[in-house]
Amino acid sequence: MYNHVEVLLVEDNIHDAEMTIRALKKVNLANNLVHVKDGEEALDFIYARGRFSARQPADLPKVILLDIKMPKVDGIEVLKQLKANETSRPIPVVIMTSSKEEQDIISSYQLE
């Protein structure tokens, strides 16, 4: 079920997630999309842990759409862990945020 995922959407706000999914469907990019609601779930998905332990860990998403401000583990920490791991480092990550904090944006660019 979770193999051959093309897009991993990491977004805690259900309205923002629905809007993103609708936009991706319009351009036929939502067929193989998985939506998780926080950074902890995102890391579990990527590294095939917890409820995603049956997923093939080598079958990584083609792109991650990542919110910065989330509960449990924020997007900056998720990005740090992705870029620190040799397996997940090559996955393109698109940062999505409504944050007006300049440090959030700077931190994201430094990790890419």
DRENROVEX-143062 format. One record per residue (C-alpha): residue number from 1; residue in three letters; x, y, z negated. Coordinates in steps of 0.5 Angstrom, whole numbers, m for minus. Each point is the difference from the previous one (the first is absolute). Example, Ala and Ser with C-alpha at 12.3 -4.5 7.8 and 13.67 -1.06 7.14 Angstrom:
BEGIN
<pos->1; code->Ala; x->25; y->m9; z->m16>
<pos->2; code->Ser; x->2; y->7; z->2>
This chain:
BEGIN
<pos->1; code->Met; x->0; y->0; z->0>
<pos->2; code->Tyr; x->6; y->5; z->m2>
<pos->3; code->Asn; x->4; y->m2; z->6>
<pos->4; code->His; x->2; y->4; z->6>
<pos->5; code->Val; x->m2; y->6; z->m4>
<pos->6; code->Glu; x->1; y->6; z->5>
<pos->7; code->Val; x->m2; y->6; z->m5>
<pos->8; code->Leu; x->1; y->0; z->m8>
<pos->9; code->Leu; x->m4; y->6; z->m2>
<pos->10; code->Val; x->1; y->2; z->m8>
<pos->11; code->Glu; x->m5; y->5; z->m2>
<pos->12; code->Asp; x->m3; y->0; z->m7>
<pos->13; code->Asn; x->m6; y->5; z->3>
<pos->14; code->Ile; x->m5; y->m4; z->3>
<pos->15; code->His; x->m3; y->6; z->4>
<pos->16; code->Asp; x->7; y->1; z->3>
<pos->17; code->Ala; x->1; y->m7; z->1>
<pos->18; code->Glu; x->m7; y->0; z->4>
<pos->19; code->Met; x->2; y->6; z->4>
<pos->20; code->Thr; x->7; y->m3; z->2>
<pos->21; code->Ile; x->m3; y->m7; z->2>
<pos->22; code->Arg; x->m5; y->3; z->4>
<pos->23; code->Ala; x->5; y->4; z->4>
<pos->24; code->Leu; x->4; y->m6; z->1>
<pos->25; code->Lys; x->m6; y->m4; z->3>
<pos->26; code->Lys; x->m1; y->6; z->5>
<pos->27; code->Val; x->6; y->m2; z->3>
<pos->28; code->Asn; x->0; y->m7; z->m1>
<pos->29; code->Leu; x->5; y->0; z->m5>
<pos->30; code->Ala; x->m4; y->m3; z->m6>
<pos->31; code->Asn; x->0; y->m7; z->2>
<pos->32; code->Asn; x->5; y->m3; z->m4>
<pos->33; code->Leu; x->0; y->5; z->m6>
<pos->34; code->Val; x->0; y->m1; z->m8>
<pos->35; code->His; x->m2; y->5; z->m5>
<pos->36; code->Val; x->3; y->0; z->m7>
<pos->37; code->Lys; x->m2; y->5; z->m5>
<pos->38; code->Asp; x->7; y->1; z->m4>
<pos->39; code->Gly; x->7; y->m1; z->1>
<pos->40; code->Glu; x->0; y->m6; z->m5>
<pos->41; code->Glu; x->m4; y->m3; z->5>
<pos->42; code->Ala; x->4; y->2; z->6>
<pos->43; code->Leu; x->6; y->m3; z->m3>
<pos->44; code->Asp; x->m3; y->m6; z->m1>
<pos->45; code->Phe; x->m2; y->m1; z->7>
<pos->46; code->Ile; x->6; y->2; z->3>
<pos->47; code->Tyr; x->4; y->m5; z->m5>
<pos->48; code->Ala; x->m5; y->m5; z->0>
<pos->49; code->Arg; x->m2; y->0; z->m7>
<pos->50; code->Gly; x->m6; y->m1; z->m5>
<pos->51; code->Arg; x->m6; y->0; z->4>
<pos->52; code->Phe; x->4; y->0; z->7>
<pos->53; code->Ser; x->4; y->m6; z->m2>
<pos->54; code->Ala; x->m3; y->m4; z->6>
<pos->55; code->Arg; x->2; y->5; z->5>
<pos->56; code->Gln; x->7; y->m2; z->4>
<pos->57; code->Pro; x->5; y->5; z->m3>
<pos->58; code->Ala; x->4; y->1; z->7>
<pos->59; code->Asp; x->m7; y->2; z->3>
<pos->60; code->Leu; x->1; y->8; z->m1>
<pos->61; code->Pro; x->m5; y->5; z->2>
<pos->62; code->Lys; x->2; y->4; z->6>
<pos->63; code->Val; x->m1; y->7; z->m3>
<pos->64; code->Ile; x->m2; y->2; z->m7>
<pos->65; code->Leu; x->m5; y->6; z->m1>
<pos->66; code->Leu; x->2; y->2; z->m8>
<pos->67; code->Asp; x->m3; y->5; z->m4>
<pos->68; code->Ile; x->5; y->3; z->m5>
<pos->69; code->Lys; x->m5; y->2; z->m6>
<pos->70; code->Met; x->m3; y->m7; z->m3>
<pos->71; code->Pro; x->m1; y->m4; z->m6>
<pos->72; code->Lys; x->5; y->m5; z->m3>
<pos->73; code->Val; x->5; y->1; z->5>
<pos->74; code->Asp; x->1; y->6; z->4>
<pos->75; code->Gly; x->2; y->1; z->7>
<pos->76; code->Ile; x->7; y->3; z->m1>
<pos->77; code->Glu; x->1; y->m6; z->m4>
<pos->78; code->Val; x->m3; y->m5; z->5>
<pos->79; code->Leu; x->5; y->3; z->5>
<pos->80; code->Lys; x->6; y->0; z->m4>
<pos->81; code->Gln; x->m1; y->m8; z->m1>
<pos->82; code->Leu; x->m2; y->m1; z->8>
<pos->83; code->Lys; x->7; y->4; z->2>
<pos->84; code->Ala; x->4; y->m3; z->m6>
<pos->85; code->Asn; x->m2; y->m7; z->3>
<pos->86; code->Glu; x->4; y->m3; z->6>
<pos->87; code->Thr; x->m7; y->m4; z->3>
<pos->88; code->Ser; x->m5; y->6; z->m1>
<pos->89; code->Arg; x->5; y->6; z->2>
<pos->90; code->Pro; x->m1; y->0; z->7>
<pos->91; code->Ile; x->m8; y->0; z->m1>
<pos->92; code->Pro; x->m2; y->7; z->3>
<pos->93; code->Val; x->m4; y->4; z->m6>
<pos->94; code->Val; x->m4; y->6; z->1>
<pos->95; code->Ile; x->m1; y->4; z->m6>
<pos->96; code->Met; x->m7; y->3; z->m1>
<pos->97; code->Thr; x->m2; y->5; z->m5>
<pos->98; code->Ser; x->m4; y->6; z->m2>
<pos->99; code->Ser; x->6; y->2; z->m5>
<pos->100; code->Lys; x->2; y->7; z->0>
<pos->101; code->Glu; x->6; y->m2; z->m4>
<pos->102; code->Glu; x->6; y->2; z->4>
<pos->103; code->Gln; x->4; y->m6; z->m4>
<pos->104; code->Asp; x->m4; y->m5; z->2>
<pos->105; code->Ile; x->1; y->2; z->8>
<pos->106; code->Ile; x->8; y->0; z->m1>
<pos->107; code->Ser; x->0; y->m6; z->m4>
<pos->108; code->Ser; x->m4; y->m4; z->6>
<pos->109; code->Tyr; x->5; y->3; z->5>
<pos->110; code->Gln; x->6; y->m2; z->m4>
<pos->111; code->Leu; x->m2; y->m7; z->m1>
<pos->112; code->Glu; x->m2; y->m1; z->8>
